[in-house]
Amino acid sequence: MRTPITLLALGAFATLLVATAPAALAQSERENSTFTVTEPVDVGSFTLQPGTYLIKVVVLESNRNMIQVTNEDQTKVFASVLATPHAIVANEAAPTSRYVYYATAPGQRKALRTWYARETTNGQDIVYSRQRAMEIAVVAKAPVIAISDDVKETEYKTATLTIVTPEQQVKPYAAPAPVVMLAEAPPVRHLPATASPVPLFGLLGLLSVGGGLGLRILSTRVS
């Protein structure tokens, strides 16, 4: 039979789940999007054919993520590619997803450069195999983040990232410095007194229920 302390702990744990679940769900919903392709498009080492896909973020490490492209019901994976965070200032966050492509020559496949998930603080720069990065960098006249051609998905967490320049030089990858917004500090404002106690009341309520049940069980056992 559970003790009052156990019941109190269960009540506190339930409160924590209620408080954190909405935030986690909102983050998950923001970092995926429907991705409609009208012509063949390169995403990392994969080429997507025309169709509608679901694109989402799978977090790997602090300086890299994996972008997964699936069908809309997520029963088939078409691409799993590395990506690195592309920081943007807070006021640049858009309510809808945005897709930025490298400049390509006529007749060449488009290549996805950066995906910005809706209402997030950073985009995702797509990482290409070194051979493809060389081709893109020359035509786009822009640096491309790359990995060795033989890197497998199981090695994404530890694979060495490099930068391929338009001159076809391979340089070490350096994560971009965080964007610092220089602005006058806003005046300190106190939150309305009616806003803050609500979560506390919920916690106290659950703890009270747990405590009441514990006392009831204890009194039954004593009698």
N, C-alpha and C positions, 0 to 999 in steps of 0.2 A: 504494500500500500504506500502511495506517495506521501511524503512528509510535507508540512506547510512550506518549508524552505524550497523544496522541489517545485511545488506549485507556483511559488513566487517567481522562481527562475524561469519557468515556462511562460508565465505572464509577461515578464520583461523581454524574453526572446521573441514572443509574438509581436510585441510592440515594435521591436527593432525591425522585424520583417515588414511590417506595415509601413514603417517610415522609409525604408530604403528601396522597396520594390518599385514604387512609381518612378523614382529617379533612374534606376537601372533600366526599366522598361523604356523610358523616354529616350535615354542614350542609345539603346539598341534600335529604336524606331528611327532615330535621326541618321544613324550611320548605315543605312541601306536605302536603296532607291531602285525604281524601275529604270532600266537602261535600254532604250530602243535604238537599234542599229539599222540603218537603211542601205549600207554598203559594207563590204569587208573592212574590219577595223582591227589593228594590232593592239593588244593589251598585254604588255610584257612579252613573253615568248609564245603567246597564243594569238590566233587569228579568229575573231568572231565573225560569223556569217550573219547576213541580215536577219533580224528577228527581235523579239523583246525578251530581255533578261532581267534578273535581279542581281544587283551589285551590292556587296556589303563588306564591312571592315571586320577582320579577325585580328585582335591585338596579339602581337608576339613579344616585343620588347619595347623599351622606351623610345628607341630611335628607329624602329621599323615596325611595320604591320604587314599583314597579308590581305590582299584584296581577292575576294572570291566572287566569281561570276557563275550564277546558276540559272536554271529555268525558274519561272515565276513561283512555282510551288516548292522549290528547293529540293527536288528529288534527283536532279542531275547536275553535276559540277562541270562547267565548260572550261574554266580557267582558275588557277590559283597562283597569284603572282605577288612578288614583293613590292612594297611601297614604303616611302619615307614621309614623315610629316612635313607639310608645307604650311608654315605659320602664316596666319593673316590677322590683321588687327580686328578687334571685337566688332567695330561698326561695319566691317565688310561682310559679316556673316549674312548669308542670303536665305530666304525662306524656302527656296527650292534648290535641288542639286544642280551643279554646273559641271560641264565637261570641257576641258581645254585640250586642244590637239597640237602636235608639232606641225610646223609648216612642211609640206611635202611637195615634190615635183609632180606635174601632171602625169596621171597614169599609175602613180604609186599609191599603195594602201595608206590610209590615215593611221596615225599612231597616237593613242591616248597619252597625254602628258600629265595632266593633273585632274583628279576628281575631287570636287568640293561637295561633301555631303551637306544637306540642308541644316542650317542653324547650328553649325559647329565652328570651333575656333581655329581649325586647321584643315587644309586639304590633304590629299594623298598623291605624292609624286610617284608615278609608276616606274619600276626598275626593269630595265631590259637586259637581255643577254648581250655580251660584249660585241658580238658580230653585228647584231641588229642595231645596237647603240651607235656603232661606227657609221652605219648607213644613215641613220636619222640625224646624227650630229652634223654631218657634212652638208646635207640638204637643208636642214632647219637652221643651220648656223647658230646652234645653241648647245650648251652642255647637256649630256644625258647621263643619268645615274645607271650604273651597270653592275652586273655580276658575271663571273666566268660562265662560259657557254654550257659547261657540264654540271652546273649546280642543280641538285635535286630538291624537291619540295621539303624533304626531311632535313635539309641542311640550311633552310632559310634563316634560322635563328643565328647561325654562326658564320654564314657566308660573308666574305669580305666585299664591301661596297666600294666602288670606284667611280670616278667621273671621267667620261670620254668627252674630249673637247672637239670643237669643229675642226681643229688641226689634226685630229685623230691621235692625240696624246692621251695616255691613261694616267690619271692622277688620283691620289688618295681622296676618299670621300670625307668631307667635313660637314657635320650636321650644322644647319643654319642656326645662327644665334637667335634666341627668343626676341620677338618683336616687342620693343618698349614703347609704350604710348606716352608721349610727353604732353601733359595737360595739367591745367590748374586744378589743384585738389578741391573737390566739391565741399561745401560746408557740411559739418557734421549734423546729422538729423537723427532725432530719436524716433524709434519705431513706435507706432501707436500701441498703447497699452493693451488694446483688445486683440492684437495680432499674435503675440508670443505665447500666451498660456495654453493655446488649444492643444498642441502636441503633448504638453505636460499633463493636461487634464486627461487625455487619452491614456497616457502611461499610468497615472494614478488610478484611473478607473480599472484598468486591467489588473494592476497590482492589488487593488481592493477586492476584486472578484477572486483572484488567486488566494489572497489572505483569508477571505471569508470561507472559501471551500476548505482551506487547510485547517482553520479553527473548527469547522463543523466536523471534519474527519477526526480531529484530535479529541473533541468533546465526546464523540461517539465511542472512541476507543476507551476513554477514561471511564465512561458510564458502563 
